[in-house]
Amino acid sequence: MSNFEQVKDVLKHQEELHGRIRDLYADLVNTASSERMRMLLNLLCEHEEKFQQSINAHLEQASEAVLDTYFQFSHETSVEELFDMGQVDASINADDIEKISTRFSDYLDGLYQDLLNVAESAEVKALFENMREQQQQERKKLSTDLYSLLDM
């Protein structure tokens, strides 16, 4: 890794990524023929919006010193393959949606771990650790919500 980024740029990138994930789920809502799958995808959209709001709160509340901190990291790695869903049609089911959701969650978990590994400042590490913990808590809540929805 030879690029350096400021914390605020990484956070903005994360916010945009969650928006893109939300948009994908919203597109899938229009594709799904099952009302249950549409409800499931709408729930995923809501969770992605919460992630965006959380990141925005970090951008607003973190000190300028933390946000302006440079560290060796580059988010320029292509995420296009992450969004390659192949052929998705109206028969999308809960297993398909779980695979898609898990793909994004695993990517984000790895990304937060990478951010923690390269952050040298204690304040930056604390910010990314907090965000990773929020991601994990939201993932647990989402899992509970999804299973509740599927039991309906």
NUSE-904716 format. One record per residue: residue in three letters; x, y, z of N, C-alpha, C in turn. Coordinates in steps of 0.1 Angstrom, whole numbers, plus 5000, padded with zeros to 4 digits. Layout:
REM NUSE-904716
{atom ALA; {X; Y; Z}; {X; Y; Z}; {X; Y; Z}}
...
This chain:
REM NUSE-904716
{atom MET; {5008; 4988; 5000}; {5000; 5000; 5000}; {5009; 5012; 5000}}
{atom SER; {5007; 5021; 4990}; {5015; 5032; 4990}; {5008; 5045; 4990}}
{atom ASN; {4995; 5045; 4991}; {4986; 5057; 4992}; {4983; 5061; 5006}}
{atom PHE; {4981; 5073; 5008}; {4977; 5079; 5021}; {4964; 5085; 5019}}
{atom GLU; {4956; 5084; 5029}; {4942; 5090; 5029}; {4940; 5096; 5043}}
{atom GLN; {4931; 5106; 5043}; {4926; 5112; 5055}; {4914; 5103; 5060}}
{atom VAL; {4913; 5103; 5073}; {4902; 5096; 5079}; {4888; 5101; 5073}}
{atom LYS; {4886; 5114; 5071}; {4874; 5119; 5066}; {4871; 5113; 5052}}
{atom ASP; {4881; 5111; 5044}; {4879; 5106; 5031}; {4875; 5091; 5031}}
{atom VAL; {4881; 5084; 5041}; {4877; 5070; 5042}; {4862; 5069; 5047}}
{atom LEU; {4859; 5078; 5056}; {4845; 5077; 5061}; {4835; 5081; 5050}}
{atom LYS; {4838; 5091; 5043}; {4830; 5095; 5031}; {4828; 5084; 5022}}
{atom HIS; {4839; 5077; 5019}; {4839; 5065; 5010}; {4830; 5054; 5016}}
{atom GLN; {4831; 5052; 5029}; {4822; 5042; 5035}; {4807; 5046; 5034}}
{atom GLU; {4805; 5058; 5036}; {4791; 5063; 5036}; {4785; 5061; 5021}}
{atom GLU; {4793; 5064; 5011}; {4789; 5062; 4997}; {4787; 5047; 4994}}
{atom LEU; {4796; 5039; 5000}; {4795; 5024; 4998}; {4782; 5019; 5004}}
{atom HIS; {4778; 5023; 5016}; {4766; 5019; 5021}; {4754; 5024; 5013}}
{atom GLY; {4755; 5036; 5008}; {4745; 5041; 4999}; {4743; 5033; 4986}}
{atom ARG; {4754; 5028; 4981}; {4754; 5020; 4969}; {4748; 5006; 4972}}
{atom ILE; {4751; 5001; 4984}; {4745; 4988; 4988}; {4730; 4990; 4989}}
{atom ARG; {4726; 5001; 4996}; {4712; 5003; 4998}; {4705; 5004; 4984}}
{atom ASP; {4711; 5011; 4975}; {4705; 5013; 4961}; {4704; 4999; 4954}}
{atom LEU; {4714; 4990; 4956}; {4713; 4977; 4951}; {4701; 4970; 4956}}
{atom TYR; {4699; 4970; 4970}; {4688; 4963; 4976}; {4675; 4969; 4971}}
{atom ALA; {4674; 4983; 4969}; {4662; 4989; 4964}; {4659; 4985; 4950}}
{atom ASP; {4669; 4983; 4942}; {4667; 4978; 4928}; {4662; 4963; 4929}}
{atom LEU; {4667; 4955; 4938}; {4662; 4942; 4939}; {4648; 4941; 4944}}
{atom VAL; {4644; 4951; 4952}; {4630; 4952; 4957}; {4621; 4952; 4944}}
{atom ASN; {4625; 4960; 4934}; {4617; 4961; 4922}; {4617; 4949; 4914}}
{atom THR; {4627; 4940; 4916}; {4628; 4928; 4908}; {4621; 4916; 4915}}
{atom ALA; {4620; 4916; 4928}; {4615; 4904; 4935}; {4600; 4903; 4933}}
{atom SER; {4595; 4891; 4931}; {4581; 4889; 4928}; {4573; 4886; 4941}}
{atom SER; {4581; 4881; 4951}; {4575; 4877; 4964}; {4574; 4889; 4973}}
{atom GLU; {4562; 4891; 4980}; {4561; 4902; 4989}; {4570; 4900; 5001}}
{atom ARG; {4572; 4888; 5005}; {4581; 4885; 5017}; {4596; 4889; 5013}}
{atom MET; {4600; 4887; 5001}; {4613; 4890; 4997}; {4615; 4906; 4996}}
{atom ARG; {4604; 4912; 4991}; {4604; 4927; 4990}; {4605; 4932; 5005}}
{atom MET; {4598; 4927; 5014}; {4599; 4931; 5028}; {4613; 4929; 5033}}
{atom LEU; {4619; 4918; 5030}; {4633; 4915; 5035}; {4643; 4925; 5029}}
{atom LEU; {4641; 4928; 5016}; {4650; 4937; 5010}; {4648; 4951; 5015}}
{atom ASN; {4636; 4955; 5018}; {4633; 4968; 5024}; {4640; 4969; 5037}}
{atom LEU; {4640; 4958; 5045}; {4646; 4958; 5058}; {4661; 4960; 5056}}
{atom LEU; {4667; 4954; 5046}; {4681; 4956; 5044}; {4684; 4970; 5040}}
{atom CYS; {4675; 4976; 5032}; {4677; 4990; 5028}; {4677; 4999; 5041}}
{atom GLU; {4668; 4997; 5050}; {4667; 5004; 5062}; {4680; 5003; 5070}}
{atom HIS; {4685; 4991; 5071}; {4698; 4989; 5078}; {4710; 4997; 5072}}
{atom GLU; {4710; 4997; 5059}; {4721; 5004; 5052}; {4719; 5019; 5054}}
{atom GLU; {4707; 5024; 5055}; {4705; 5038; 5058}; {4710; 5041; 5072}}
{atom LYS; {4708; 5032; 5081}; {4713; 5034; 5095}; {4728; 5035; 5095}}
{atom PHE; {4734; 5026; 5087}; {4749; 5027; 5086}; {4753; 5040; 5081}}
{atom GLN; {4746; 5045; 5071}; {4750; 5058; 5065}; {4748; 5069; 5075}}
{atom GLN; {4737; 5069; 5083}; {4735; 5079; 5093}; {4746; 5078; 5104}}
{atom SER; {4750; 5066; 5108}; {4760; 5064; 5118}; {4773; 5070; 5113}}
{atom ILE; {4777; 5067; 5101}; {4789; 5073; 5095}; {4789; 5088; 5095}}
{atom ASN; {4777; 5093; 5090}; {4776; 5107; 5090}; {4777; 5114; 5104}}
{atom ALA; {4772; 5107; 5114}; {4773; 5112; 5128}; {4788; 5112; 5132}}
{atom HIS; {4796; 5102; 5128}; {4810; 5102; 5131}; {4817; 5114; 5124}}
{atom LEU; {4813; 5116; 5112}; {4819; 5128; 5104}; {4816; 5141; 5111}}
{atom GLU; {4804; 5142; 5117}; {4800; 5154; 5123}; {4806; 5156; 5137}}
{atom GLN; {4807; 5145; 5144}; {4811; 5145; 5158}; {4826; 5143; 5161}}
{atom ALA; {4833; 5137; 5152}; {4848; 5135; 5154}; {4855; 5148; 5153}}
{atom SER; {4866; 5149; 5160}; {4874; 5161; 5160}; {4880; 5163; 5147}}
{atom GLU; {4883; 5175; 5144}; {4890; 5178; 5131}; {4904; 5172; 5131}}
{atom ALA; {4910; 5171; 5142}; {4923; 5164; 5143}; {4922; 5150; 5138}}
{atom VAL; {4912; 5143; 5143}; {4910; 5129; 5139}; {4907; 5128; 5124}}
{atom LEU; {4897; 5136; 5120}; {4892; 5135; 5106}; {4903; 5139; 5096}}
{atom ASP; {4912; 5148; 5100}; {4923; 5152; 5091}; {4936; 5143; 5092}}
{atom THR; {4935; 5133; 5100}; {4947; 5124; 5102}; {4949; 5116; 5089}}
{atom TYR; {4961; 5116; 5085}; {4965; 5108; 5073}; {4970; 5094; 5079}}
{atom PHE; {4967; 5084; 5071}; {4973; 5071; 5074}; {4974; 5064; 5061}}
{atom GLN; {4983; 5054; 5061}; {4986; 5046; 5049}; {4974; 5036; 5046}}
{atom PHE; {4966; 5041; 5036}; {4955; 5033; 5033}; {4949; 5038; 5019}}
{atom SER; {4944; 5029; 5012}; {4937; 5034; 4999}; {4924; 5026; 4998}}
{atom HIS; {4913; 5033; 4996}; {4900; 5027; 4994}; {4898; 5025; 4979}}
{atom GLU; {4908; 5028; 4971}; {4906; 5028; 4956}; {4905; 5014; 4950}}
{atom THR; {4907; 5004; 4959}; {4905; 4990; 4954}; {4891; 4989; 4948}}
{atom SER; {4890; 4983; 4937}; {4877; 4982; 4930}; {4867; 4973; 4938}}
{atom VAL; {4855; 4979; 4940}; {4845; 4971; 4947}; {4835; 4966; 4936}}
{atom GLU; {4838; 4968; 4924}; {4828; 4964; 4913}; {4825; 4949; 4914}}
{atom GLU; {4834; 4941; 4917}; {4832; 4926; 4918}; {4822; 4923; 4929}}
{atom LEU; {4823; 4931; 4939}; {4814; 4930; 4951}; {4799; 4932; 4947}}
{atom PHE; {4797; 4940; 4937}; {4784; 4943; 4932}; {4779; 4935; 4920}}
{atom ASP; {4788; 4926; 4916}; {4784; 4917; 4905}; {4775; 4906; 4910}}
{atom MET; {4762; 4908; 4907}; {4753; 4898; 4912}; {4749; 4888; 4901}}
{atom GLY; {4755; 4889; 4890}; {4751; 4880; 4879}; {4736; 4882; 4875}}
{atom GLN; {4730; 4872; 4871}; {4716; 4873; 4867}; {4707; 4871; 4879}}
{atom VAL; {4700; 4882; 4883}; {4690; 4882; 4894}; {4676; 4884; 4888}}
{atom ASP; {4667; 4875; 4891}; {4654; 4876; 4885}; {4643; 4876; 4896}}
{atom ALA; {4631; 4876; 4892}; {4620; 4877; 4901}; {4619; 4866; 4911}}
{atom SER; {4626; 4855; 4908}; {4625; 4843; 4917}; {4635; 4844; 4929}}
{atom ILE; {4641; 4856; 4931}; {4651; 4857; 4941}; {4645; 4853; 4955}}
{atom ASN; {4653; 4845; 4962}; {4647; 4839; 4975}; {4656; 4844; 4986}}
{atom ALA; {4652; 4839; 4998}; {4659; 4843; 5011}; {4674; 4839; 5011}}
{atom ASP; {4676; 4827; 5005}; {4690; 4822; 5005}; {4699; 4831; 4996}}
{atom ASP; {4693; 4835; 4984}; {4700; 4845; 4975}; {4703; 4858; 4983}}
{atom ILE; {4693; 4863; 4989}; {4695; 4876; 4997}; {4705; 4874; 5008}}
{atom GLU; {4705; 4863; 5015}; {4714; 4861; 5026}; {4728; 4860; 5020}}
{atom LYS; {4731; 4854; 5009}; {4744; 4853; 5003}; {4749; 4867; 4999}}
{atom ILE; {4740; 4875; 4993}; {4744; 4889; 4989}; {4747; 4897; 5002}}
{atom SER; {4739; 4896; 5012}; {4741; 4904; 5024}; {4753; 4900; 5031}}
{atom THR; {4756; 4887; 5031}; {4768; 4881; 5038}; {4781; 4886; 5030}}
{atom ARG; {4780; 4887; 5017}; {4791; 4891; 5009}; {4795; 4905; 5013}}
{atom PHE; {4785; 4914; 5015}; {4788; 4928; 5019}; {4793; 4929; 5033}}
{atom SER; {4787; 4921; 5042}; {4791; 4921; 5056}; {4805; 4916; 5057}}
{atom ASP; {4809; 4906; 5051}; {4822; 4900; 5051}; {4832; 4910; 5046}}
{atom TYR; {4829; 4917; 5035}; {4838; 4927; 5029}; {4840; 4938; 5039}}
{atom LEU; {4829; 4943; 5045}; {4830; 4954; 5055}; {4838; 4950; 5067}}
{atom ASP; {4836; 4938; 5072}; {4843; 4933; 5084}; {4858; 4933; 5081}}
{atom GLY; {4862; 4928; 5069}; {4876; 4928; 5065}; {4881; 4942; 5063}}
{atom LEU; {4873; 4951; 5058}; {4878; 4965; 5056}; {4880; 4972; 5069}}
{atom TYR; {4871; 4970; 5079}; {4873; 4976; 5092}; {4886; 4971; 5099}}
{atom GLN; {4888; 4958; 5097}; {4900; 4952; 5103}; {4912; 4957; 5096}}
{atom ASP; {4912; 4959; 5083}; {4923; 4965; 5076}; {4926; 4980; 5081}}
{atom LEU; {4915; 4987; 5083}; {4916; 5001; 5088}; {4923; 5001; 5102}}
{atom LEU; {4918; 4992; 5110}; {4924; 4991; 5124}; {4939; 4987; 5123}}
{atom ASN; {4942; 4978; 5114}; {4956; 4974; 5113}; {4966; 4985; 5109}}
{atom VAL; {4961; 4994; 5101}; {4970; 5005; 5096}; {4970; 5018; 5104}}
{atom ALA; {4959; 5019; 5112}; {4958; 5032; 5120}; {4969; 5031; 5131}}
{atom GLU; {4976; 5042; 5132}; {4986; 5043; 5142}; {4981; 5052; 5154}}
{atom SER; {4973; 5062; 5151}; {4968; 5071; 5162}; {4958; 5063; 5170}}
{atom ALA; {4959; 5065; 5183}; {4949; 5058; 5192}; {4935; 5063; 5190}}
{atom GLU; {4934; 5076; 5187}; {4920; 5082; 5184}; {4914; 5076; 5172}}
{atom VAL; {4922; 5075; 5161}; {4917; 5069; 5149}; {4914; 5054; 5151}}
{atom LYS; {4922; 5047; 5158}; {4919; 5033; 5161}; {4906; 5032; 5169}}
{atom ALA; {4904; 5041; 5178}; {4892; 5041; 5186}; {4880; 5043; 5178}}
{atom LEU; {4881; 5053; 5168}; {4870; 5056; 5159}; {4866; 5043; 5151}}
{atom PHE; {4876; 5037; 5145}; {4874; 5026; 5136}; {4869; 5014; 5144}}
{atom GLU; {4874; 5012; 5156}; {4870; 5001; 5165}; {4855; 5003; 5168}}
{atom ASN; {4851; 5016; 5171}; {4837; 5019; 5174}; {4828; 5016; 5162}}
{atom MET; {4833; 5019; 5151}; {4825; 5017; 5139}; {4824; 5002; 5136}}
{atom ARG; {4835; 4995; 5138}; {4834; 4980; 5136}; {4825; 4974; 5146}}
{atom GLU; {4825; 4978; 5158}; {4816; 4973; 5168}; {4801; 4976; 5164}}
{atom GLN; {4799; 4988; 5160}; {4785; 4992; 5155}; {4781; 4983; 5144}}
{atom GLN; {4790; 4980; 5134}; {4787; 4972; 5123}; {4783; 4958; 5128}}
{atom GLN; {4791; 4952; 5138}; {4788; 4939; 5143}; {4775; 4939; 5150}}
{atom GLN; {4772; 4949; 5158}; {4759; 4950; 5165}; {4748; 4951; 5156}}
{atom GLU; {4749; 4959; 5146}; {4738; 4961; 5136}; {4736; 4948; 5128}}
{atom ARG; {4747; 4941; 5125}; {4746; 4928; 5118}; {4739; 4918; 5127}}
{atom LYS; {4741; 4917; 5140}; {4733; 4908; 5148}; {4719; 4912; 5149}}
{atom LYS; {4716; 4925; 5150}; {4702; 4930; 5150}; {4695; 4926; 5137}}
{atom LEU; {4702; 4928; 5126}; {4697; 4925; 5113}; {4694; 4910; 5112}}
{atom SER; {4703; 4902; 5116}; {4701; 4888; 5116}; {4688; 4884; 5124}}
{atom THR; {4686; 4890; 5135}; {4674; 4887; 5143}; {4662; 4892; 5136}}
{atom ASP; {4662; 4904; 5130}; {4651; 4910; 5123}; {4648; 4901; 5111}}
{atom LEU; {4658; 4896; 5104}; {4655; 4888; 5092}; {4649; 4875; 5095}}
{atom TYR; {4654; 4869; 5106}; {4648; 4856; 5109}; {4633; 4858; 5115}}
{atom SER; {4631; 4869; 5121}; {4617; 4872; 5126}; {4608; 4874; 5114}}
{atom LEU; {4613; 4881; 5104}; {4605; 4883; 5092}; {4602; 4870; 5084}}
{atom LEU; {4612; 4862; 5084}; {4611; 4849; 5076}; {4601; 4839; 5084}}
{atom ASP; {4600; 4841; 5097}; {4591; 4832; 5105}; {4576; 4837; 5103}}
{atom MET; {4574; 4848; 5097}; {4560; 4853; 5096}; {4552; 4845; 5086}}
